[in-house]
Amino acid sequence: MSDKRKESDREVHGAPDIAHPDDDQQWERQTELITAFLFEMLERVESTDAKSAHAARCELQTFLLNSLGQSLRVALDDKDSIARQWACELLADVFVSIGKHVGKVKIEKPYRVLMKNAAFRDEKKLIGKLRTDILFPAKVRAIAQRELKQVLNCRKRLRLLSSVTGWKQAAEAENIPQEYWPLVKFPEFSTDSFDKWFPFLWPLIQEKIELSKLPPLAQRDLDTSGIRTRTRYLADSRKTAYDHLQALARLRDKGVF
């Protein structure tokens, strides 16, 4: 057996060490990879590729059930802590989001126990008055990523068509919307070209979440430590999309996305 084979047999496979937030570069890369992976799995859930869709559903089910289970454990902890408050607020968001689609959620245990926690009650009451599709940044990120993939696909097709005379007629024949035609002159999506891409992408994303019809969203004035928190405005959804697309641009520079 070669020395190389022996060395590979000794390799330990598995997740790498998780970076500390102080390690800016490594922390940023790991969080970007996690975000890209989760949203890619969400898109594959409905894929026509049966094997890919099944694998995505399995991965997401394991991740989501474990995540919610651990959040519930923290929320039911006897000790009052910032972590417990966070878990209660997260679960309140989940309860209200589900309740808006299936009616009132009545679960004796552990819902009754959670209702004893002020953070859970306050968050549930607050979120219940608001549009949850805008309140959850994850929804905005998902829309932004889906729109970016659509735009990149259209740009690729337009660039191929532009090599022949009468490409606009060909684009119409392929049902490529005229609003995407300017992409034929766009540079590759990257961090260097991001300032050109985002003004084009944002109106398309904004249209999907209908921000213009929504009032500003106010969060709690004070948290449990008495610190005043910032009011959440519609512009926050723009920033959420901006930050996520910028992260995807960095991933694309590295050949990951």
Short mmCIF file of the C-alpha atoms (twelve columns), coordinates in Angstrom:
data_MODEL
# 
_entry.id   MODEL 
# 
loop_
_atom_site.group_PDB 
_atom_site.id 
_atom_site.type_symbol 
_atom_site.label_atom_id 
_atom_site.label_alt_id 
_atom_site.label_comp_id 
_atom_site.label_asym_id 
_atom_site.label_seq_id 
_atom_site.Cartn_x 
_atom_site.Cartn_y 
_atom_site.Cartn_z 
_atom_site.pdbx_PDB_model_num 
ATOM 1   C CA . MET A 1   0.000   0.000  0.000   1 
ATOM 2   C CA . SER A 2   1.432   3.385  -0.988  1 
ATOM 3   C CA . ASP A 3   2.274   6.060  1.560   1 
ATOM 4   C CA . LYS A 4   -0.365  8.295  -0.047  1 
ATOM 5   C CA . ARG A 5   -3.054  5.623  0.422   1 
ATOM 6   C CA . LYS A 6   -2.033  5.095  4.052   1 
ATOM 7   C CA . GLU A 7   -2.200  8.843  4.678   1 
ATOM 8   C CA . SER A 8   -5.661  9.089  3.105   1 
ATOM 9   C CA . ASP A 9   -6.912  6.200  5.255   1 
ATOM 10  C CA . ARG A 10  -5.972  8.187  8.339   1 
ATOM 11  C CA . GLU A 11  -7.934  11.257 7.243   1 
ATOM 12  C CA . VAL A 12  -10.896 12.133 9.436   1 
ATOM 13  C CA . HIS A 13  -13.888 13.229 7.406   1 
ATOM 14  C CA . GLY A 14  -16.598 15.504 8.725   1 
ATOM 15  C CA . ALA A 15  -17.405 19.148 9.358   1 
ATOM 16  C CA . PRO A 16  -14.497 21.576 9.816   1 
ATOM 17  C CA . ASP A 17  -13.971 23.482 13.038  1 
ATOM 18  C CA . ILE A 18  -16.527 26.282 13.263  1 
ATOM 19  C CA . ALA A 19  -14.880 29.679 13.126  1 
ATOM 20  C CA . HIS A 20  -15.258 32.293 15.845  1 
ATOM 21  C CA . PRO A 21  -16.916 35.592 14.775  1 
ATOM 22  C CA . ASP A 22  -13.623 37.361 15.573  1 
ATOM 23  C CA . ASP A 23  -12.065 35.455 12.678  1 
ATOM 24  C CA . ASP A 24  -13.826 37.679 10.155  1 
ATOM 25  C CA . GLN A 25  -12.707 36.013 6.935   1 
ATOM 26  C CA . GLN A 26  -13.311 32.399 7.991   1 
ATOM 27  C CA . TRP A 27  -16.572 33.228 9.787   1 
ATOM 28  C CA . GLU A 28  -17.894 35.079 6.754   1 
ATOM 29  C CA . ARG A 29  -16.987 32.229 4.398   1 
ATOM 30  C CA . GLN A 30  -18.629 29.588 6.591   1 
ATOM 31  C CA . THR A 31  -21.856 31.555 7.034   1 
ATOM 32  C CA . GLU A 32  -21.997 32.269 3.292   1 
ATOM 33  C CA . LEU A 33  -21.641 28.560 2.516   1 
ATOM 34  C CA . ILE A 34  -24.391 27.658 4.997   1 
ATOM 35  C CA . THR A 35  -26.736 30.266 3.523   1 
ATOM 36  C CA . ALA A 36  -26.033 29.182 -0.045  1 
ATOM 37  C CA . PHE A 37  -26.506 25.497 0.853   1 
ATOM 38  C CA . LEU A 38  -29.827 25.999 2.647   1 
ATOM 39  C CA . PHE A 39  -31.382 28.092 -0.093  1 
ATOM 40  C CA . GLU A 40  -30.137 25.712 -2.756  1 
ATOM 41  C CA . MET A 41  -31.779 22.838 -0.862  1 
ATOM 42  C CA . LEU A 42  -35.027 24.832 -0.626  1 
ATOM 43  C CA . GLU A 43  -35.023 25.300 -4.378  1 
ATOM 44  C CA . ARG A 44  -34.276 21.622 -5.032  1 
ATOM 45  C CA . VAL A 45  -37.260 20.486 -2.952  1 
ATOM 46  C CA . GLU A 46  -39.477 21.011 -6.003  1 
ATOM 47  C CA . SER A 47  -36.892 19.910 -8.563  1 
ATOM 48  C CA . THR A 48  -37.946 17.673 -11.448 1 
ATOM 49  C CA . ASP A 49  -34.850 15.610 -10.675 1 
ATOM 50  C CA . ALA A 50  -36.432 13.087 -8.287  1 
ATOM 51  C CA . LYS A 51  -33.147 12.048 -6.646  1 
ATOM 52  C CA . SER A 52  -32.032 15.646 -6.086  1 
ATOM 53  C CA . ALA A 53  -35.443 16.652 -4.693  1 
ATOM 54  C CA . HIS A 54  -35.583 13.651 -2.336  1 
ATOM 55  C CA . ALA A 55  -32.068 14.332 -1.000  1 
ATOM 56  C CA . ALA A 56  -32.926 18.009 -0.448  1 
ATOM 57  C CA . ARG A 57  -36.115 17.149 1.453   1 
ATOM 58  C CA . CYS A 58  -34.236 14.717 3.692   1 
ATOM 59  C CA . GLU A 59  -31.474 17.219 4.481   1 
ATOM 60  C CA . LEU A 60  -33.901 20.053 5.201   1 
ATOM 61  C CA . GLN A 61  -36.181 17.890 7.333   1 
ATOM 62  C CA . THR A 62  -33.284 16.751 9.504   1 
ATOM 63  C CA . PHE A 63  -31.907 20.277 9.836   1 
ATOM 64  C CA . LEU A 64  -35.219 22.007 10.566  1 
ATOM 65  C CA . LEU A 65  -36.520 19.421 13.044  1 
ATOM 66  C CA . ASN A 66  -33.246 19.400 14.955  1 
ATOM 67  C CA . SER A 67  -33.076 23.209 14.939  1 
ATOM 68  C CA . LEU A 68  -36.629 23.652 16.226  1 
ATOM 69  C CA . GLY A 69  -36.156 20.876 18.773  1 
ATOM 70  C CA . GLN A 70  -33.073 22.552 20.213  1 
ATOM 71  C CA . SER A 71  -34.805 25.946 20.183  1 
ATOM 72  C CA . LEU A 72  -37.693 24.463 22.141  1 
ATOM 73  C CA . ARG A 73  -35.288 22.954 24.674  1 
ATOM 74  C CA . VAL A 74  -33.665 26.366 25.226  1 
ATOM 75  C CA . ALA A 75  -37.063 28.097 25.429  1 
ATOM 76  C CA . LEU A 76  -38.235 25.687 28.156  1 
ATOM 77  C CA . ASP A 77  -35.100 26.136 30.258  1 
ATOM 78  C CA . ASP A 78  -35.825 27.106 33.859  1 
ATOM 79  C CA . LYS A 79  -33.137 29.780 33.866  1 
ATOM 80  C CA . ASP A 80  -34.021 33.168 32.417  1 
ATOM 81  C CA . SER A 81  -31.352 34.187 29.892  1 
ATOM 82  C CA . ILE A 82  -30.818 36.041 26.631  1 
ATOM 83  C CA . ALA A 83  -30.690 32.660 24.878  1 
ATOM 84  C CA . ARG A 84  -34.069 31.690 26.329  1 
ATOM 85  C CA . GLN A 85  -35.591 35.004 25.241  1 
ATOM 86  C CA . TRP A 86  -34.216 34.520 21.730  1 
ATOM 87  C CA . ALA A 87  -35.620 30.976 21.502  1 
ATOM 88  C CA . CYS A 88  -39.049 32.132 22.703  1 
ATOM 89  C CA . GLU A 89  -39.144 34.938 20.140  1 
ATOM 90  C CA . LEU A 90  -38.109 32.546 17.367  1 
ATOM 91  C CA . LEU A 91  -40.808 30.018 18.279  1 
ATOM 92  C CA . ALA A 92  -43.412 32.784 18.525  1 
ATOM 93  C CA . ASP A 93  -42.549 33.766 14.949  1 
ATOM 94  C CA . VAL A 94  -43.012 30.142 13.853  1 
ATOM 95  C CA . PHE A 95  -46.362 29.771 15.662  1 
ATOM 96  C CA . VAL A 96  -47.792 32.937 14.143  1 
ATOM 97  C CA . SER A 97  -46.481 32.193 10.660  1 
ATOM 98  C CA . ILE A 98  -48.121 28.760 10.689  1 
ATOM 99  C CA . GLY A 99  -51.285 30.068 12.315  1 
ATOM 100 C CA . LYS A 100 -51.844 32.614 9.549   1 
ATOM 101 C CA . HIS A 101 -52.185 29.776 7.050   1 
ATOM 102 C CA . VAL A 102 -53.861 26.972 9.017   1 
ATOM 103 C CA . GLY A 103 -55.898 28.894 11.570  1 
ATOM 104 C CA . LYS A 104 -55.323 29.230 15.286  1 
ATOM 105 C CA . VAL A 105 -52.711 26.834 16.607  1 
ATOM 106 C CA . LYS A 106 -53.820 25.193 19.836  1 
ATOM 107 C CA . ILE A 107 -51.201 22.987 21.443  1 
ATOM 108 C CA . GLU A 108 -51.590 22.276 25.144  1 
ATOM 109 C CA . LYS A 109 -47.946 21.351 25.713  1 
ATOM 110 C CA . PRO A 110 -45.447 22.964 25.430  1 
ATOM 111 C CA . TYR A 111 -47.392 25.954 24.029  1 
ATOM 112 C CA . ARG A 112 -49.038 26.545 27.390  1 
ATOM 113 C CA . VAL A 113 -45.626 26.620 29.063  1 
ATOM 114 C CA . LEU A 114 -44.217 29.004 26.460  1 
ATOM 115 C CA . MET A 115 -47.113 31.408 27.026  1 
ATOM 116 C CA . LYS A 116 -45.806 31.940 30.554  1 
ATOM 117 C CA . ASN A 117 -42.713 33.579 29.064  1 
ATOM 118 C CA . ALA A 118 -43.101 37.321 28.452  1 
ATOM 119 C CA . ALA A 119 -40.754 37.302 25.451  1 
ATOM 120 C CA . PHE A 120 -42.873 34.639 23.722  1 
ATOM 121 C CA . ARG A 121 -46.158 36.446 24.486  1 
ATOM 122 C CA . ASP A 122 -44.855 39.845 23.391  1 
ATOM 123 C CA . GLU A 123 -43.342 38.543 20.160  1 
ATOM 124 C CA . LYS A 124 -46.444 36.508 19.314  1 
ATOM 125 C CA . LYS A 125 -48.671 39.538 19.880  1 
ATOM 126 C CA . LEU A 126 -46.381 41.811 17.850  1 
ATOM 127 C CA . ILE A 127 -45.864 39.476 14.905  1 
ATOM 128 C CA . GLY A 128 -49.552 38.657 14.759  1 
ATOM 129 C CA . LYS A 129 -50.286 42.231 13.686  1 
ATOM 130 C CA . LEU A 130 -47.749 42.237 10.844  1 
ATOM 131 C CA . ARG A 131 -47.141 40.673 7.456   1 
ATOM 132 C CA . THR A 132 -44.919 37.711 8.275   1 
ATOM 133 C CA . ASP A 133 -43.608 37.363 4.718   1 
ATOM 134 C CA . ILE A 134 -41.829 40.696 5.144   1 
ATOM 135 C CA . LEU A 135 -41.000 40.302 8.811   1 
ATOM 136 C CA . PHE A 136 -38.906 37.199 8.143   1 
ATOM 137 C CA . PRO A 137 -35.645 38.168 6.383   1 
ATOM 138 C CA . ALA A 138 -35.314 34.569 5.158   1 
ATOM 139 C CA . LYS A 139 -38.277 35.102 2.815   1 
ATOM 140 C CA . VAL A 140 -36.683 38.206 1.334   1 
ATOM 141 C CA . ARG A 141 -33.371 36.377 0.877   1 
ATOM 142 C CA . ALA A 142 -35.131 33.469 -0.837  1 
ATOM 143 C CA . ILE A 143 -36.896 35.813 -3.276  1 
ATOM 144 C CA . ALA A 144 -33.648 37.674 -3.976  1 
ATOM 145 C CA . GLN A 145 -31.729 34.477 -4.689  1 
ATOM 146 C CA . ARG A 146 -34.488 33.055 -6.903  1 
ATOM 147 C CA . GLU A 147 -34.668 36.292 -8.913  1 
ATOM 148 C CA . LEU A 148 -30.883 36.390 -9.313  1 
ATOM 149 C CA . LYS A 149 -30.855 32.850 -10.728 1 
ATOM 150 C CA . GLN A 150 -33.628 33.785 -13.153 1 
ATOM 151 C CA . VAL A 151 -31.745 36.892 -14.277 1 
ATOM 152 C CA . LEU A 152 -28.441 35.032 -14.693 1 
ATOM 153 C CA . ASN A 153 -30.163 32.411 -16.799 1 
ATOM 154 C CA . CYS A 154 -31.781 35.073 -19.010 1 
ATOM 155 C CA . ARG A 155 -28.448 36.891 -19.418 1 
ATOM 156 C CA . LYS A 156 -26.778 33.675 -20.535 1 
ATOM 157 C CA . ARG A 157 -29.471 33.036 -23.150 1 
ATOM 158 C CA . LEU A 158 -29.436 36.651 -24.344 1 
ATOM 159 C CA . ARG A 159 -25.659 36.626 -24.781 1 
ATOM 160 C CA . LEU A 160 -25.924 33.543 -26.968 1 
ATOM 161 C CA . LEU A 161 -28.692 35.097 -29.047 1 
ATOM 162 C CA . SER A 162 -26.877 38.427 -29.439 1 
ATOM 163 C CA . SER A 163 -24.220 36.820 -31.611 1 
ATOM 164 C CA . VAL A 164 -26.663 36.722 -34.530 1 
ATOM 165 C CA . THR A 165 -28.528 39.434 -36.421 1 
ATOM 166 C CA . GLY A 166 -32.102 39.965 -35.248 1 
ATOM 167 C CA . TRP A 167 -31.489 38.641 -31.732 1 
ATOM 168 C CA . LYS A 168 -34.388 40.650 -30.310 1 
ATOM 169 C CA . GLN A 169 -36.851 38.711 -32.434 1 
ATOM 170 C CA . ALA A 170 -35.202 35.509 -31.258 1 
ATOM 171 C CA . ALA A 171 -35.472 36.671 -27.643 1 
ATOM 172 C CA . GLU A 172 -39.188 37.336 -28.132 1 
ATOM 173 C CA . ALA A 173 -39.599 33.885 -29.659 1 
ATOM 174 C CA . GLU A 174 -37.976 32.386 -26.555 1 
ATOM 175 C CA . ASN A 175 -40.307 34.413 -24.294 1 
ATOM 176 C CA . ILE A 176 -37.523 36.365 -22.611 1 
ATOM 177 C CA . PRO A 177 -39.203 39.480 -21.102 1 
ATOM 178 C CA . GLN A 178 -38.023 42.771 -22.580 1 
ATOM 179 C CA . GLU A 179 -37.174 44.083 -19.104 1 
ATOM 180 C CA . TYR A 180 -34.311 41.537 -19.104 1 
ATOM 181 C CA . TRP A 181 -32.891 42.556 -22.498 1 
ATOM 182 C CA . PRO A 182 -30.450 45.160 -21.067 1 
ATOM 183 C CA . LEU A 183 -28.651 42.206 -19.444 1 
ATOM 184 C CA . VAL A 184 -27.057 41.473 -22.803 1 
ATOM 185 C CA . LYS A 185 -24.589 44.309 -22.076 1 
ATOM 186 C CA . PHE A 186 -24.101 43.508 -18.390 1 
ATOM 187 C CA . PRO A 187 -20.728 42.247 -17.138 1 
ATOM 188 C CA . GLU A 188 -20.503 38.991 -15.191 1 
ATOM 189 C CA . PHE A 189 -22.219 39.109 -11.794 1 
ATOM 190 C CA . SER A 190 -19.437 39.691 -9.258  1 
ATOM 191 C CA . THR A 191 -18.391 41.936 -6.409  1 
ATOM 192 C CA . ASP A 192 -16.753 44.313 -8.926  1 
ATOM 193 C CA . SER A 193 -19.967 44.690 -10.954 1 
ATOM 194 C CA . PHE A 194 -22.363 44.533 -7.991  1 
ATOM 195 C CA . ASP A 195 -23.116 48.279 -8.007  1 
ATOM 196 C CA . LYS A 196 -24.433 47.910 -11.559 1 
ATOM 197 C CA . TRP A 197 -26.393 44.718 -10.869 1 
ATOM 198 C CA . PHE A 198 -28.251 45.633 -7.700  1 
ATOM 199 C CA . PRO A 199 -30.204 48.630 -9.111  1 
ATOM 200 C CA . PHE A 200 -31.404 46.290 -11.862 1 
ATOM 201 C CA . LEU A 201 -32.291 43.431 -9.503  1 
ATOM 202 C CA . TRP A 202 -33.979 45.342 -6.700  1 
ATOM 203 C CA . PRO A 203 -37.123 46.483 -8.602  1 
ATOM 204 C CA . LEU A 204 -37.670 42.867 -9.720  1 
ATOM 205 C CA . ILE A 205 -37.313 41.639 -6.129  1 
ATOM 206 C CA . GLN A 206 -39.434 44.467 -4.711  1 
ATOM 207 C CA . GLU A 207 -42.244 43.574 -7.091  1 
ATOM 208 C CA . LYS A 208 -42.349 40.034 -5.705  1 
ATOM 209 C CA . ILE A 209 -42.744 41.152 -2.064  1 
ATOM 210 C CA . GLU A 210 -44.990 44.160 -2.726  1 
ATOM 211 C CA . LEU A 211 -43.276 46.491 -0.282  1 
ATOM 212 C CA . SER A 212 -45.159 49.518 -1.593  1 
ATOM 213 C CA . LYS A 213 -48.419 48.241 -0.091  1 
ATOM 214 C CA . LEU A 214 -47.070 47.739 3.412   1 
ATOM 215 C CA . PRO A 215 -46.786 50.162 6.325   1 
ATOM 216 C CA . PRO A 216 -43.533 50.453 8.282   1 
ATOM 217 C CA . LEU A 217 -42.934 47.571 10.684  1 
ATOM 218 C CA . ALA A 218 -42.225 48.554 14.281  1 
ATOM 219 C CA . GLN A 219 -40.316 46.262 16.610  1 
ATOM 220 C CA . ARG A 220 -40.191 46.341 20.407  1 
ATOM 221 C CA . ASP A 221 -39.180 49.677 21.907  1 
ATOM 222 C CA . LEU A 222 -37.249 48.037 24.722  1 
ATOM 223 C CA . ASP A 223 -35.699 44.612 25.094  1 
ATOM 224 C CA . THR A 224 -35.503 42.778 28.439  1 
ATOM 225 C CA . SER A 225 -32.301 44.573 29.398  1 
ATOM 226 C CA . GLY A 226 -33.952 47.965 28.929  1 
ATOM 227 C CA . ILE A 227 -31.989 48.830 25.771  1 
ATOM 228 C CA . ARG A 228 -34.015 50.703 23.168  1 
ATOM 229 C CA . THR A 229 -34.116 48.908 19.842  1 
ATOM 230 C CA . ARG A 230 -34.386 50.443 16.388  1 
ATOM 231 C CA . THR A 231 -37.709 50.585 14.571  1 
ATOM 232 C CA . ARG A 232 -37.793 48.248 11.579  1 
ATOM 233 C CA . TYR A 233 -38.680 49.986 8.323   1 
ATOM 234 C CA . LEU A 234 -39.444 48.756 4.818   1 
ATOM 235 C CA . ALA A 235 -35.941 49.762 3.815   1 
ATOM 236 C CA . ASP A 236 -34.681 46.884 5.966   1 
ATOM 237 C CA . SER A 237 -36.008 44.436 3.395   1 
ATOM 238 C CA . ARG A 238 -33.960 46.215 0.736   1 
ATOM 239 C CA . LYS A 239 -30.891 45.939 2.934   1 
ATOM 240 C CA . THR A 240 -31.614 42.239 3.550   1 
ATOM 241 C CA . ALA A 241 -31.724 41.630 -0.208  1 
ATOM 242 C CA . TYR A 242 -28.647 43.806 -0.768  1 
ATOM 243 C CA . ASP A 243 -26.560 41.985 1.847   1 
ATOM 244 C CA . HIS A 244 -27.628 38.541 0.628   1 
ATOM 245 C CA . LEU A 245 -26.910 39.313 -3.028  1 
ATOM 246 C CA . GLN A 246 -23.566 40.783 -2.067  1 
ATOM 247 C CA . ALA A 247 -22.732 37.545 -0.223  1 
ATOM 248 C CA . LEU A 248 -23.727 35.572 -3.327  1 
ATOM 249 C CA . ALA A 249 -21.469 37.803 -5.431  1 
ATOM 250 C CA . ARG A 250 -18.544 36.945 -3.165  1 
ATOM 251 C CA . LEU A 251 -19.395 33.248 -3.481  1 
ATOM 252 C CA . ARG A 252 -19.535 33.584 -7.267  1 
ATOM 253 C CA . ASP A 253 -16.085 35.212 -7.250  1 
ATOM 254 C CA . LYS A 254 -14.824 32.103 -5.474  1 
ATOM 255 C CA . GLY A 255 -16.597 29.756 -7.873  1 
ATOM 256 C CA . VAL A 256 -18.984 28.461 -5.212  1 
ATOM 257 C CA . PHE A 257 -22.311 29.908 -6.474  1 
# 
